[in-house]
């Protein structure tokens, strides 16, 4: 029995499901959760989606029915013991569910991980996916296609299209294969309008984001090698622009638009912690670089979160580590 048939059997045998994803979810995370929700609802299952974070405001259009709940221990504490199956989507390190981690670890529910990142932590009973997929949404597509567990619907296709489109960088990243384009062609047949989806994801940000971007771009610096560009974003700057975390999404990518730069870094203050975003070109493994700081992700796009520290204490360490990965590449 292949892994998709195994997943189908687990779903059909159980009644109650909890779906969740990583902190600060992106469109692949949200779209994959909602696609799986619509699959399970077709099968008359009891399903809950509970996330640590709010859905970013530019992705709220995906959840028009307001299905996703934000985790509240008083409300959701019992859910970990009362659900048959917990499905974690688009993450492979359980600490990325933040406040939900303890409840999930202690839960006796069947734990299924559906993900496409590298180097997964072994916290699950069953794993579906792998780093060869362009997005978690592609894995969900393959699951439906191979098992015919439910028919595709416009709702499911819409979520999966958005998941794959965003996680492939609008079809420009390395894992944008001919197979991915064939999947997208099939999803488009459900009446999806690419221009409308793109506009909702990328062209409906708050005014605060544009003001914040100006501040962040003015902070860009090159290290001594001229191959690493980095940005700094303080709480003060965010407050001055009335910004929220979703406004910062994608800023680090501007670093790689500088000629000769191979690694881009954004360090920003966030509610008493620091978040570091890493991007790279070629085979420079910023997932391993992020791992040096307790994070992870993809080969060319990763991140880490540090508690109880300040920018001044980590900036030099981050740059030195990044330079060592340049040397490994050269």
BABA-69255 format. One record per residue (C-alpha): residue in three letters; chain; x, y, z. Coordinates in Angstrom, 3 decimals, padded with zeros to 6 digits. Each point is the difference from the previous one (the first is absolute). Example, Ala and Ser with C-alpha at 12.3 -4.5 7.8 and 13.67 -1.06 7.14 Angstrom:
BEGIN
+------+-------+----------+----------+----------+
| resn | chain |        X |        Y |        Z |
+------+-------+----------+----------+----------+
|  ala |     A |  012.300 | -004.500 |  007.800 |
|  ser |     A |  001.370 |  003.440 | -000.660 |
+------+-------+----------+----------+----------+
END
This chain:
BEGIN
+------+-------+----------+----------+----------+
| resn | chain |        X |        Y |        Z |
+------+-------+----------+----------+----------+
|  unk |     A |  000.000 |  000.000 |  000.000 |
|  unk |     A |  001.511 |  003.348 | -001.028 |
|  unk |     A |  000.023 |  003.002 |  002.310 |
|  unk |     A | -003.010 |  001.639 | -001.662 |
|  unk |     A | -002.150 | -003.103 |  000.342 |
|  unk |     A |  001.151 | -000.278 |  003.611 |
|  unk |     A | -001.084 |  003.587 |  000.635 |
|  unk |     A | -003.350 | -000.691 | -001.652 |
|  unk |     A | -000.535 | -003.029 |  002.242 |
|  unk |     A |  000.836 |  002.009 |  003.130 |
|  unk |     A | -002.453 |  002.700 | -000.995 |
|  unk |     A | -002.820 | -002.399 | -000.779 |
|  unk |     A |  000.476 | -001.889 |  003.294 |
|  unk |     A | -000.143 |  003.071 |  002.256 |
|  unk |     A | -002.611 |  002.621 |  000.776 |
|  unk |     A |  001.516 |  003.088 |  001.617 |
|  unk |     A |  002.915 |  002.013 | -001.397 |
|  unk |     A |  002.068 |  002.962 |  001.131 |
|  unk |     A |  001.945 |  001.846 | -002.696 |
|  unk |     A |  002.743 |  002.503 |  000.742 |
|  unk |     A |  003.070 |  001.628 | -001.514 |
|  unk |     A |  003.013 |  002.134 |  000.825 |
|  unk |     A |  000.194 |  003.373 |  001.698 |
|  unk |     A | -000.609 |  002.951 | -002.364 |
|  unk |     A | -001.555 | -002.205 | -002.686 |
|  unk |     A |  000.515 |  000.716 | -003.676 |
|  unk |     A | -002.360 | -000.788 | -002.867 |
|  unk |     A |  001.316 | -003.560 | -000.399 |
|  unk |     A | -000.732 | -000.658 |  003.673 |
|  unk |     A | -003.472 |  001.577 | -000.017 |
|  unk |     A | -000.954 | -001.396 | -003.403 |
|  unk |     A |  001.116 | -003.521 |  000.915 |
|  unk |     A | -001.912 |  000.086 |  003.285 |
|  unk |     A | -003.186 |  001.170 | -001.669 |
|  unk |     A |  000.311 | -002.456 | -002.895 |
|  unk |     A |  000.366 | -002.844 |  002.495 |
|  unk |     A | -002.945 |  001.398 |  001.981 |
|  unk |     A | -002.221 | -000.085 | -003.103 |
|  unk |     A |  001.121 | -003.570 | -000.738 |
|  unk |     A | -000.917 | -001.124 |  003.502 |
|  unk |     A | -003.325 |  001.847 |  000.014 |
|  unk |     A | -000.985 | -001.762 | -003.224 |
|  unk |     A |  000.523 | -003.225 |  001.936 |
|  unk |     A | -002.263 |  001.269 |  002.841 |
|  unk |     A |  002.854 |  000.153 |  002.503 |
|  unk |     A |  000.172 |  002.301 |  003.013 |
|  unk |     A |  002.810 |  002.426 | -000.791 |
|  unk |     A |  001.617 |  002.935 |  001.758 |
|  unk |     A |  002.765 |  002.288 | -001.222 |
|  unk |     A |  001.809 |  001.642 |  002.903 |
|  unk |     A |  003.140 |  002.094 | -000.506 |
|  unk |     A |  002.371 |  001.754 |  002.369 |
|  unk |     A | -000.025 |  003.188 | -002.101 |
|  unk |     A | -002.604 |  002.216 | -001.541 |
|  unk |     A | -000.436 | -000.488 | -003.727 |
|  unk |     A |  001.972 |  002.807 | -001.713 |
|  unk |     A | -002.429 |  002.656 | -001.189 |
|  unk |     A |  000.978 | -000.391 | -003.673 |
|  unk |     A | -000.951 | -003.701 |  000.182 |
|  unk |     A | -003.338 |  000.379 |  001.768 |
|  unk |     A | -001.747 | -000.311 | -003.370 |
|  unk |     A |  000.901 | -003.722 |  000.003 |
|  unk |     A | -002.054 | -000.508 |  003.152 |
|  unk |     A | -003.189 |  001.780 | -000.997 |
|  unk |     A | -002.050 | -002.382 |  002.138 |
|  unk |     A |  002.069 |  000.832 |  003.126 |
|  unk |     A |  000.840 | -003.649 |  000.612 |
|  unk |     A |  003.440 |  000.543 |  001.536 |
|  unk |     A |  000.125 |  000.602 |  003.747 |
|  unk |     A |  002.868 |  001.600 |  001.896 |
|  unk |     A |  001.281 | -002.129 |  002.865 |
|  unk |     A | -001.314 |  000.900 |  003.447 |
|  unk |     A |  001.012 | -002.413 |  002.748 |
|  unk |     A | -003.241 |  000.504 |  001.932 |
|  unk |     A | -002.093 | -000.835 | -003.047 |
|  unk |     A |  002.158 | -002.620 | -001.716 |
|  unk |     A |  001.777 | -001.800 |  002.847 |
|  unk |     A | -002.196 | -003.103 | -000.257 |
|  unk |     A |  000.278 | -000.241 | -003.776 |
|  unk |     A |  003.341 | -001.824 |  000.191 |
|  unk |     A | -001.529 | -002.892 |  001.943 |
|  unk |     A | -003.367 | -000.042 | -001.750 |
|  unk |     A |  001.167 | -000.177 | -003.620 |
|  unk |     A |  000.824 | -003.295 | -001.736 |
|  unk |     A |  002.575 |  001.436 | -002.419 |
|  unk |     A |  002.215 |  003.092 |  000.034 |
|  unk |     A |  001.247 |  001.029 | -003.445 |
|  unk |     A |  002.898 |  002.459 | -000.101 |
|  unk |     A |  000.411 |  001.654 | -003.389 |
|  unk |     A |  002.911 |  001.902 | -001.523 |
|  unk |     A |  002.375 | -000.410 |  002.937 |
|  unk |     A |  002.406 | -002.675 |  001.143 |
|  unk |     A |  001.234 |  001.431 |  003.298 |
|  unk |     A | -002.688 | -000.190 |  002.663 |
|  unk |     A |  001.315 |  003.024 |  001.890 |
|  unk |     A | -001.384 |  002.081 | -002.880 |
|  unk |     A | -003.504 | -000.352 |  001.453 |
|  unk |     A |  001.270 |  002.024 |  003.012 |
|  unk |     A | -002.658 | -000.065 |  002.754 |
|  unk |     A | -001.630 | -003.152 | -001.373 |
|  unk |     A |  003.198 | -002.055 |  000.158 |
|  unk |     A | -000.435 | -001.437 |  003.495 |
|  unk |     A | -003.591 | -001.070 | -000.610 |
|  unk |     A |  000.870 | -001.705 | -003.283 |
|  unk |     A |  003.038 | -001.788 |  001.412 |
|  unk |     A | -002.013 | -001.380 |  002.910 |
|  unk |     A | -003.040 | -000.911 | -002.074 |
|  unk |     A | -000.678 | -003.683 | -000.628 |
|  unk |     A | -001.679 |  000.842 | -003.298 |
|  unk |     A |  001.454 | -001.357 | -003.233 |
|  unk |     A |  002.418 |  002.623 | -001.310 |
|  unk |     A |  000.429 |  000.469 | -003.744 |
|  unk |     A |  002.509 |  002.394 | -001.538 |
|  unk |     A | -000.602 |  001.197 | -003.571 |
|  unk |     A |  002.941 |  002.127 | -001.092 |
|  unk |     A |  002.643 |  000.828 | -002.618 |
|  unk |     A |  002.844 |  001.457 |  002.086 |
|  unk |     A |  003.388 | -001.601 |  000.585 |
|  unk |     A |  001.276 | -001.815 |  003.093 |
|  unk |     A | -003.267 | -000.807 |  001.812 |
|  unk |     A | -000.128 | -000.512 |  003.745 |
|  unk |     A | -001.416 | -003.443 |  000.877 |
|  unk |     A | -003.047 |  001.041 |  002.024 |
|  unk |     A | -002.647 | -001.657 | -002.174 |
|  unk |     A | -001.487 | -003.479 | -000.385 |
|  unk |     A | -000.366 |  000.377 | -003.765 |
|  unk |     A |  001.785 |  002.246 | -002.498 |
|  unk |     A | -001.292 |  000.974 | -003.449 |
|  unk |     A |  002.046 |  002.040 | -002.452 |
|  unk |     A |  003.677 |  000.868 | -000.276 |
|  unk |     A |  002.273 |  002.777 | -001.176 |
|  unk |     A | -000.453 | -000.898 | -003.664 |
|  unk |     A | -003.419 |  001.681 | -000.055 |
|  unk |     A | -000.388 |  003.662 | -000.906 |
|  unk |     A | -002.556 |  000.637 |  002.727 |
|  unk |     A | -002.113 | -001.778 |  002.571 |
|  unk |     A | -002.900 |  000.838 | -002.280 |
|  unk |     A |  001.553 | -002.217 | -002.676 |
|  unk |     A |  000.044 | -002.900 |  002.479 |
|  unk |     A | -003.712 |  000.483 |  000.731 |
|  unk |     A | -000.674 |  000.059 | -003.743 |
|  unk |     A |  001.881 | -003.293 | -000.484 |
|  unk |     A | -001.872 | -001.539 |  002.915 |
|  unk |     A | -003.367 |  000.752 | -001.575 |
|  unk |     A |  001.158 | -000.961 | -003.485 |
|  unk |     A |  001.468 | -003.364 |  000.965 |
|  unk |     A | -002.653 | -001.151 |  002.486 |
|  unk |     A | -003.114 |  001.664 | -001.426 |
|  unk |     A | -001.047 |  000.427 |  003.623 |
|  unk |     A | -002.337 |  002.830 | -001.073 |
|  unk |     A | -000.625 |  001.788 | -003.292 |
|  unk |     A |  001.790 |  003.285 | -000.573 |
|  unk |     A | -002.215 |  003.037 |  000.581 |
|  unk |     A |  000.434 |  003.696 | -000.729 |
|  unk |     A |  000.619 |  000.610 |  003.711 |
|  unk |     A |  002.796 | -002.556 |  000.181 |
|  unk |     A |  001.533 |  001.061 | -003.322 |
|  unk |     A |  000.031 |  003.665 |  001.067 |
|  unk |     A |  001.907 | -000.773 |  003.195 |
|  unk |     A |  002.503 | -002.270 | -001.734 |
|  unk |     A |  000.607 |  002.432 | -002.846 |
|  unk |     A |  000.777 |  002.790 |  002.471 |
|  unk |     A |  002.235 | -002.281 |  002.076 |
|  unk |     A |  002.073 | -001.131 | -002.978 |
|  unk |     A |  000.111 |  003.393 | -001.726 |
|  unk |     A |  001.404 |  001.743 |  003.068 |
|  unk |     A |  002.468 | -002.689 |  001.087 |
|  unk |     A |  001.502 | -000.160 | -003.476 |
|  unk |     A |  000.538 |  003.763 |  000.003 |
|  unk |     A | -002.687 |  000.396 | -002.650 |
|  unk |     A |  001.555 | -002.923 | -001.911 |
|  unk |     A |  003.590 |  001.244 | -000.111 |
|  unk |     A |  001.750 | -002.129 |  002.671 |
|  unk |     A |  002.056 | -003.122 | -000.730 |
|  unk |     A | -002.748 | -002.492 |  000.809 |
|  unk |     A | -002.309 |  001.477 | -002.637 |
|  unk |     A |  000.038 | -003.082 | -002.202 |
|  unk |     A | -002.034 | -000.900 | -003.061 |
|  unk |     A | -002.039 | -002.195 |  002.349 |
|  unk |     A | -000.836 |  003.032 |  002.139 |
|  unk |     A | -001.232 |  001.861 | -003.079 |
|  unk |     A | -002.186 | -002.963 | -000.970 |
|  unk |     A | -001.498 | -000.009 |  003.497 |
|  unk |     A | -000.663 |  003.730 | -000.244 |
|  unk |     A | -001.641 | -000.432 | -003.410 |
|  unk |     A | -002.404 | -002.519 |  001.502 |
|  unk |     A | -000.798 |  002.251 |  002.965 |
|  unk |     A | -000.631 |  002.956 | -002.315 |
|  unk |     A | -002.751 | -002.000 | -001.691 |
|  unk |     A | -002.089 |  000.575 |  003.136 |
|  unk |     A | -000.436 |  003.650 | -000.939 |
|  unk |     A |  002.889 |  001.515 |  001.925 |
|  unk |     A |  001.198 |  003.372 | -001.318 |
|  unk |     A |  003.770 |  000.323 |  000.618 |
|  unk |     A |  000.021 |  003.797 | -000.121 |
|  unk |     A | -002.652 |  000.197 |  002.719 |
|  unk |     A |  001.819 | -002.413 |  002.321 |
|  unk |     A |  003.326 |  001.778 | -000.483 |
|  unk |     A | -001.628 |  003.370 |  000.671 |
|  unk |     A | -001.539 | -001.203 |  003.258 |
|  unk |     A |  003.242 | -001.519 |  001.288 |
|  unk |     A |  002.538 |  002.603 | -001.126 |
|  unk |     A | -001.744 |  003.240 | -000.923 |
|  unk |     A | -002.366 |  000.623 |  002.897 |
|  unk |     A |  002.408 |  000.875 |  002.800 |
|  unk |     A | -000.561 |  002.808 |  002.463 |
|  unk |     A |  001.484 |  003.447 | -000.610 |
|  unk |     A |  002.169 | -000.723 |  003.058 |
|  unk |     A |  001.881 | -002.675 | -001.965 |
|  unk |     A |  001.118 |  002.431 | -002.692 |
|  unk |     A |  001.182 |  002.524 |  002.579 |
|  unk |     A |  001.782 | -002.761 |  001.902 |
|  unk |     A |  001.664 | -001.300 | -003.155 |
|  unk |     A |  001.532 |  003.400 | -000.576 |
|  unk |     A |  001.533 | -000.051 |  003.477 |
|  unk |     A |  001.282 | -003.549 | -000.405 |
|  unk |     A |  001.555 |  000.629 | -003.409 |
|  unk |     A |  001.825 |  003.015 |  001.401 |
|  unk |     A |  001.582 | -002.312 |  002.602 |
|  unk |     A |  001.532 | -002.409 | -002.548 |
|  unk |     A |  003.738 | -000.557 |  000.375 |
|  unk |     A |  002.601 | -002.251 | -001.573 |
|  unk |     A |  002.481 | -001.982 |  002.045 |
|  unk |     A |  003.747 |  000.088 | -000.710 |
|  unk |     A | -000.282 | -002.744 | -002.631 |
|  unk |     A | -002.646 |  001.972 | -001.948 |
|  unk |     A | -001.797 | -003.329 | -000.418 |
|  unk |     A | -002.287 |  000.360 |  003.035 |
|  unk |     A | -002.649 |  002.708 |  000.261 |
|  unk |     A | -001.855 |  000.524 |  003.255 |
|  unk |     A | -002.870 |  002.090 |  001.308 |
|  unk |     A | -000.952 |  001.044 |  003.507 |
|  unk |     A | -003.518 |  000.749 |  001.225 |
|  unk |     A | -000.617 |  001.249 |  003.527 |
|  unk |     A | -003.152 |  000.075 |  002.101 |
|  unk |     A |  000.211 |  003.780 | -000.073 |
|  unk |     A | -000.171 |  000.096 | -003.794 |
|  unk |     A | -002.916 | -002.437 | -000.054 |
|  unk |     A | -001.946 |  002.002 |  002.567 |
|  unk |     A |  000.697 |  003.271 | -001.828 |
|  unk |     A | -001.608 | -001.486 | -003.115 |
|  unk |     A | -002.841 | -001.810 |  001.837 |
|  unk |     A |  001.279 | -003.208 | -001.562 |
|  unk |     A | -000.927 | -003.600 |  000.751 |
|  unk |     A |  002.086 | -003.113 | -000.610 |
|  unk |     A | -001.722 | -000.801 | -003.290 |
|  unk |     A |  001.320 |  003.295 | -001.376 |
|  unk |     A |  003.567 | -001.331 |  000.188 |
|  unk |     A | -000.631 | -003.030 | -002.202 |
|  unk |     A |  002.329 | -000.144 | -003.005 |
|  unk |     A |  002.224 |  002.939 |  000.963 |
|  unk |     A |  003.114 | -002.170 |  000.230 |
|  unk |     A | -000.315 | -000.918 | -003.679 |
|  unk |     A |  001.072 |  003.508 | -000.982 |
|  unk |     A |  003.494 | -000.822 |  001.282 |
|  unk |     A |  000.476 | -002.549 | -002.780 |
|  unk |     A | -000.839 |  002.569 | -002.670 |
|  unk |     A |  003.353 |  001.698 |  000.673 |
|  unk |     A |  002.635 | -000.949 | -002.559 |
|  unk |     A |  002.529 | -002.473 |  001.402 |
|  unk |     A | -001.958 | -000.779 |  003.172 |
|  unk |     A | -000.397 | -003.701 |  000.749 |
|  unk |     A | -001.514 |  000.094 |  003.502 |
|  unk |     A | -002.694 |  002.365 |  001.251 |
|  unk |     A | -000.809 |  000.461 |  003.684 |
|  unk |     A | -002.755 |  001.893 |  001.800 |
|  unk |     A |  000.172 |  000.329 |  003.783 |
|  unk |     A | -002.987 |  001.545 |  001.694 |
|  unk |     A | -001.319 |  000.470 |  003.494 |
|  unk |     A | -003.284 | -001.705 |  000.756 |
|  unk |     A | -001.865 |  000.009 |  003.315 |
|  unk |     A |  003.035 | -000.427 |  002.199 |
|  unk |     A |  001.789 | -002.350 | -002.374 |
|  unk |     A |  001.978 |  000.202 | -003.207 |
|  unk |     A | -000.954 | -001.566 | -003.296 |
|  unk |     A |  002.661 | -000.623 | -002.643 |
|  unk |     A | -000.892 | -000.694 | -003.619 |
|  unk |     A |  002.624 | -001.504 | -002.299 |
|  unk |     A | -000.014 | -000.221 | -003.805 |
|  unk |     A |  002.681 | -001.294 | -002.364 |
|  unk |     A |  000.846 | -000.735 | -003.601 |
|  unk |     A |  001.315 | -003.221 | -001.509 |
|  unk |     A |  000.932 | -002.807 |  002.343 |
|  unk |     A |  000.745 |  002.079 |  003.101 |
|  unk |     A | -001.955 | -001.861 |  002.723 |
|  unk |     A | -001.556 |  002.717 |  002.115 |
|  unk |     A | -002.167 | -002.663 |  001.629 |
|  unk |     A |  003.208 | -001.206 |  001.667 |
|  unk |     A |  001.001 |  003.579 |  000.746 |
|  unk |     A | -003.373 |  000.527 |  001.671 |
|  unk |     A |  000.563 | -003.248 |  001.882 |
|  unk |     A |  003.036 |  001.576 |  001.650 |
|  unk |     A | -002.502 |  002.285 |  001.747 |
|  unk |     A | -002.668 | -002.591 |  000.750 |
|  unk |     A | -001.989 |  000.515 | -003.178 |
|  unk |     A | -000.421 | -001.717 | -003.343 |
|  unk |     A | -001.909 | -000.051 | -003.257 |
|  unk |     A |  000.929 | -000.404 | -003.653 |
|  unk |     A |  003.402 | -000.056 | -001.685 |
|  unk |     A | -000.377 |  003.588 | -001.240 |
|  unk |     A | -002.626 |  001.391 |  002.392 |
|  unk |     A |  000.104 | -000.502 |  003.737 |
|  unk |     A | -000.438 |  001.731 |  003.315 |
|  unk |     A |  000.643 | -000.075 |  003.728 |
|  unk |     A | -001.468 |  001.583 |  003.098 |
|  unk |     A |  002.111 |  000.974 |  003.019 |
|  unk |     A | -001.359 |  000.779 |  003.446 |
|  unk |     A |  001.406 |  002.371 |  002.618 |
|  unk |     A |  002.596 |  001.641 | -002.206 |
|  unk |     A |  000.532 |  003.227 | -001.912 |
|  unk |     A |  001.202 |  000.829 | -003.490 |
|  unk |     A |  003.349 |  001.328 |  001.169 |
|  unk |     A |  000.804 | -003.308 |  001.700 |
|  unk |     A | -000.630 | -002.207 | -003.041 |
|  unk |     A |  000.755 |  002.045 | -003.112 |
|  unk |     A |  003.736 | -000.691 | -000.086 |
|  unk |     A | -000.524 | -003.694 |  000.784 |
|  unk |     A | -002.561 | -000.338 | -002.783 |
|  unk |     A |  002.262 |  001.690 | -002.554 |
|  unk |     A |  003.022 | -002.103 |  000.973 |
|  unk |     A | -002.011 | -003.206 | -000.293 |
|  unk |     A | -001.402 |  001.123 | -003.349 |
|  unk |     A |  003.515 |  000.720 | -001.266 |
|  unk |     A |  001.061 | -003.521 |  000.943 |
|  unk |     A | -002.741 | -001.359 | -002.248 |
|  unk |     A |  001.315 |  002.126 | -002.843 |
|  unk |     A |  003.395 | -001.636 |  000.509 |
|  unk |     A | -001.616 | -003.450 | -000.037 |
|  unk |     A | -001.597 |  000.871 | -003.327 |
|  unk |     A |  003.150 |  001.385 | -001.600 |
+------+-------+----------+----------+----------+
END
